Amino acid sequence: MLRRRVLPLFTAALLTGVLLPGVARAADEPLTVGAVQGPTTDTENPRTDRSPLANPSGNGTSSVLYDVRGVVAQRTLARTAAGAAQHGFFLQSRRGADDGDPASSDGVFVFMGGFTTLIGGYEPVVGDEIVVRARVSEYFSMTQLSGASLVSKLASGVPAADLQVDDAVPPGSLAAADRFWERHEGMQLRVRDGAGVVAGRNVFAGTADSEIWVIDRDDPLLGRSDPYARRVFRDAHPLDNLPGLVDDGNGDRILLGTTGVKATAGDSGALLPPARTFDVLSGDAVGGLTYSFNKYGIQPAAVAFTSGADPSRNHPPQPAARRSEFAVSTYNVENLYDFRDDPFDGCDFTGNAGCPGVSPPFDYVPASEAAYREKLADLAGQIVTDLHSPDLILAQEAEDQDLCAVAGDALVCGDVNDADGQPDTLQELALTIKGNGGPAYAAAYDRTGADARGITAALLYRTDRLSLATVTAADPVLGSAPQVSYRGEPLASNADVSNPKALNAVLPADVDRSTGVDGPNVYTRAPQVALFDVAAAPGDAEHLQLWAVSNHFSSGPDSRVGQRTEQAAYGAAITSAIERTHAPARIAYGGDLNVFPRPDDPVPADPGDQLGPLYDAGLHNLWDDLVADAPASAYSYVFDGSAQTLDNLFVNDALYGDLIEMRAAHVNADWAAADEGNGTKGASDHDPQVARFQSRAALSVADATVVEGDRGTTSLVFPVTLTRPLSRPLTVCAGSVPGSARAGSDFEPYLGCEVVPAGATGLTFAVRVRGDTRAEPDERLTLVVAGLAAVRLADARATGTIIDDD
């Protein structure tokens, strides 16, 4: 990357190609690597820059062979999905033998495929300076040489100091970062000691690839006082590097890949160390830069980390006080498939024909029965230990298979389809929870809501507190004629009388399909709508009713934009129907909505406000409460090094009034995949969320005013209200306390009790005020409501004002 130019070697080589058809070379002047790469001048999309020697388009190799001079800087090793080894190396121009153009890279990747030597038998040795003859291609936008043979070996043992190794310090703007990376593609880069990990190790099982995202040690984000704020947040987030709605793309992220450590280990299955978010790079990590799967990545030969802050201690959920609170959680359990082959489903197991219209046909089956049991145990451990056994879990990505039924404490499986109307995987998870000392859960779903792969949303609920309400055909939501006002034609299954019920409709023809859709209906995985009776406390006769809607919107978030917006509109129609027909209703609507909360939008150039219909329906996204209380904890998913929120929990006004706290359990998204040292951590790729609510109705007494009068008595009436009707009568007692108004002369002392009838929400207490003709200031007294076990006292004291009229 020196700025001085040595020789116009590129021109000479092209002339040689005319003299020797099919071979562009000169005996004494091979091409520099920079001549192969060409300068990166594209300011809009540098990723698409192509080598001037490659074909104008496509992945194919050039028809011409070119002689290229460079030093073997690093060996690489990769593995195909079929398990075959793939070899290669980085070739980099020596200082003084480069093209001198800072806009072109001085390194290039040489692909060798399954061979360990070049054509002719040369085995690359790091430090050898060589001339290779090879074809040039842009393989999915990465410049590479292939079909290479050795022309000559110029030197061996070239010192590493003779190769330019720049620090990997990309600009914050993604477009500028892309230019930085493209101008270093194929070169050795240094990720500096002290870099901070911003995403736990990800592992791609098929190829045994792994990746870790970091930011440079001098990144301002690492200078924050809160250790949990030292990471990359996606816009719009108050802790983003540029707070506000402007999205610079977070170009400061650096990806570490795995082909270098594989080569060092001589093992195509080797992985990067199991780093998690907040860990710190220990020592410099140096490696060649690749471009693959639309990502630039440095492939270090060796890398190590030291432990940082524990992500699970980042404002974790607290246990609900079960005598007065209940908890609701959302949890995407990430492809919870069992290890049983369903004879009624041709695409639920390895070796099956495949799911219709799904590509790849199927890849969710666990590796073994033991792996399935291990995942169940990890999920169960998180639910009990980290989520503190919430009363209700809105679950996503469970398998819909139903061959089994619970008998005692065991799952008994047979050969009858739809055995008990409950998903086997969640039933087995419930049994695992109970078997490990947790509470008893039951599972519920309407199987018509599953997609073609058998992925379904569902519900898990504690049987010591919750029960599914009995519904009839006349119910306006769960009955035979749901009163959901939506412009699309309802599916026939909407007429089923069930609790839960999957509601769906035909996707209207005018929905924007420019970013794709995944089926003819509004949902491929229909929302599961359920009505629960919730005891105020375990064993308590007093209860409330809670509507729950578990959702799994179409994947995205920047694809299927029109369809996902329509899914939110249908969700708003469901919640509006519940509120209209079952007032006063408490509604929890949430799950993996696959898009970010307001005001973020995945397509800033064309904002869609995909969840807008839910906000417009008057629902509250509890992410807003979380980000206000604990902004460093406001995320549920980490994608390519950016913390973001895909899992949302909306509630209506009535339930929002009962909210105590919203939290996320950071037990998955930040943790290293495929790491036995994690314990239960990393069981999913989503972090579950938990919201705690008051389970008892709130009682409040309001202030009152009365005009004194000249004689006799008048009533100073204090209204007492409940936030919801109770299922049984409630006795409320109150007493008056003198203030500037004197008992006996200004008012008659009051001490007494009244009864709020079952189903009612209020009563009044009347204090008798004595009239007189004295001119005096307004006088005040206090009414105090006594403590009640059946309700919570939101406001137990009220001021009564006696207005003087003399």
VENBELHU-V105274 format. One line per field, one symbol per residue. phi: phi as a letter, one per 30 degrees, with the letter a starting at -180 (. if undefined). psi: psi as a letter, one per 40 degrees, with the letter a starting at -180 (. if undefined). burial: I if it has 16 or more other ideal C-beta (glycine too) atoms within 10 Angstrom, else O. A space follows every 50 residues. Layout:
phi: ???
psi: ???
burial: ???
This chain:
phi: .dddcdbddedddddddddbeibcabecbddddddddidccdccbddcec ddcdddaicddddccccbcacdcadbbbbdddjddbcaaccbddeiccdi cddcdcbadcccidccbdejjdcebejdcbcccaccbcdhicdbcbidbd caccabiddeddcdbdddbddddddddddedddceiddbccdejecdcad ecbceechdbabcbbddcdeddcdddddcdaccddcbdcddbekcdcdih dddbccccdddddddibdcdcdeddbeidbdcidccadccbahibdbdcd daabbcdcddedcdhddcdddddbbbbbbcaddhhdcdccdddcbdbcae jddjdeicbdeabcdddaeddddddedddddddddcchhddbbdcbicdd ebcbbdbicbcccbbcdhdbibdeddddddddeddcjdddcbcbacdddd cddidbdabcbdddbcbdddbbddddbcddbeccdbddddddddddcabd bccaaddeddddcdcjbbldcecdbddccbccccdeaeidddbbcbcbbc bbdddaccchddddddddddddddddddddcbddccbcbakddhaddecd bdbedbechdceeddddidcddeddddddbedcdababbhicdabccbbc bdeddddcdcacbccdcbdccddhbdddiddidbcccdcbccbdccdccb ccdbbbddicaibbccccdcbcdadcdbdbcbcbbcbdbddcdjccadeb aabbcddeicbaabcccdccdacddadebbbbcccddbddbccdbcbbcc ccddcc
psi: fidihcigdddddddddddghehgiidegiiidddddiihehedgedehi heeiidiieiiieihihhhihhdhiihihideeiihiiihhhhihefaee heeiieiihhhebeieiiheehhhhhehhihihiihighfehhiiifiih dihdiifhideehhhihggiidhdddddddddeeheihihhiheihhehi hihhddefiiihhiiidehddeeidhdeegihiiihheeidgiaehheef eeihhhaeddddddefheeiiiigiiieihhhiihhiihihiffhhhhgi diiiiiiaihdeeggiiiihheeeiiihiihhegfgiafhhheehefeih eidihhehhidhfehididdddddddddddddddddefgidhhhiifiie hgeiihhbfihhiafhifdeeihddddddddddddeeaihiiiiiheeei adeehiiaihiheediihihiidehedeaeghfhhieihiidedehhihi hhhiihhidehhedeiifieididgiihhihihhidihehdhiihhhhhh igiiibeeifddddddddddddddddddddefihihhhhaagefiiiiei hegddghefdedddddeeihhedddddddgdeegieihhfehhihdhihi iiddddeehdihihhgeddeihifhdeebeifeieihiihhhiheiihhi hiiiiihdidiaiihhhhhhiieiiieiihhhiiiihibdhhhdddihih hiiihhiheieiaihhhhhhiiehhiiiiiihhhhiihdeiihdhehihh hhhhe.
burial: IIOOOOOOIIOIIIOIIOOOOOOIIIOOOIIIIIIIIIIIOOOOOIIOII IOIIIOOOOOIIOIIIIIIIIIIIIIIIIOOOOOIIIIIIIIIIOOIIII IOIIIIIIIIIIOOOOOIOOOIOIOIIIIIIIIIIIIIIOIIIIIIIIOI IOOIOOOIOOOIIIIOOIIIOIIOIIIIIIIIIIIIIIIIIIOIIIIIII IIIOOOIIIIIIIIIIIOIOIIOOOOIIIIIIIIIIIOIIIOOOOOIIII IIIIIIIIIIIIIIOOOIOIIIIIIIIIIIIOOIIIIIIIIIOOIIIIII IOIOIOOIIIIIOIIIIOOIOIOOIIIIIIIIIIIIIIOIOIOOIOIIIO OOOOIOOOOOOIOIIIOOOOOIOIIIIIIIIIIIIIIIIIIIIIIIIIII IIIIIIOOOOIOIOOOOOIOOIIIIIIIIIIIIIOOOIIOIIIIIIIIII IOIIIIIIIIIIOIIIOIIOIOOOIOIIIOOIOIOIOIOIIOIIOIOIII IIIIIOIOOOIOOOIOIIIOIIIIIIIIIIIIOIIIIOOOOIIIOIIIII IIIIOIIOIIIIIIIIIIIIIIIIIIIIIOOIOOIIIIIIIIIIIIIIOI IIOOOOOIOIIIIIIOIOIIIIIOIIIOOIIIIIIIIIOIIIIIIIIIII IIOIIIIIOOIIIIIIIIIIIIIOIOOIOIIIIIIIIIIIIIIIIIIIII IOOIOIOIIOOOOIOIOIOIIIIIIIOOOIOIOIOIOIIOIOOOOIIOOI OOOOOIOOOOIOIOIIIOIIIOOOOOOOIIIIIOIOOIOIIIIOOIOIOI IIOOOO
